[in-house]
Amino acid sequence: MYDKYNRKINYLRISVTDRCNLRCVYCMPEEGIKLMKHEEILSFDEIVHVAKIAVNMGVDKIRITGGEPLVRRGIVELVERIAKIDGLKDLGMTTNGIVLDKFAQPLADAGLQRVNISLDTLNPKRYKEITRLGNINDVFRGIEAAKKAGLLPIKINCVIKKSHDEPDAQDVAKFCKENDLQIRFIHEMDLETGNFSIVEGGTGGDCKICNRIRLTANGLIKPCLFNDLSYNVRKLGTEQAIKLAVANKPKSGTANHTGEFYNIGG
């Protein structure tokens, strides 16, 4: 699939839930958020159907996100079903790593190939402040479990305020170098103001080569994270929703006034 700017669209990010076991300060308020009703969230059958249609249309890379995808009950089964889709070459997941030690091997056995793990500091106190609920040792156990399971390469997503020279970011970078992990610095973003930039160590945020569309947990195909456009797979049908998203994908991001990181998948 190609959009009107001749960008090849072959990457689908699937948010499987808006739930999360953390309350990161840059993602959601301390009191939590108004959750989607269970009937609004796509079933596994619906998610797999969208994935199959997308692959048939040219998608060969899928990343599973949330919220926190590992809090979705039955997530290993979903991964296994998606992994079996003919034509899919790359299946990854973004996780905060809190319960990854329990899931890494089952996920690898189900067909997951690699993981991105969020880690913004190595300081246990700072980690608790940033996530409000998290224990950094759980993340370290998750990283080791992912290594043992062969979910490689492991990429570490490190959110920064202004620069990768910040002390926390430098500590994480050193940790990655010493433990054969790949670091990705993500500048803190704001959907409403359209404040975003290219991910250091990745391609996210580089509009001119953007190759992705997104499926939200409640069934909206979004052509751009920083845009209000969305197309409902339940109302339009999956193929039509994807076609419209690709046809109307904007040249660059602007702002998003109708979504949040926790329900779009970042």
PyMOL commands that set and color helices and strands:
alter all, ss='L'
color gray80, all
select helices_A, chain A and resi 38-40+44-56+69-71+75-83+100-110+124-131+136-149+167-178+207-209+233-236+238-247+261-264
alter helices_A, ss='H'
color red, helices_A
select strands_A, chain A and resi 11-15+61-65+90-95+114-118+155-160+182-187+212-215+220-222+231-232
alter strands_A, ss='S'
color yellow, strands_A
deselect
rebuild
show_as cartoon
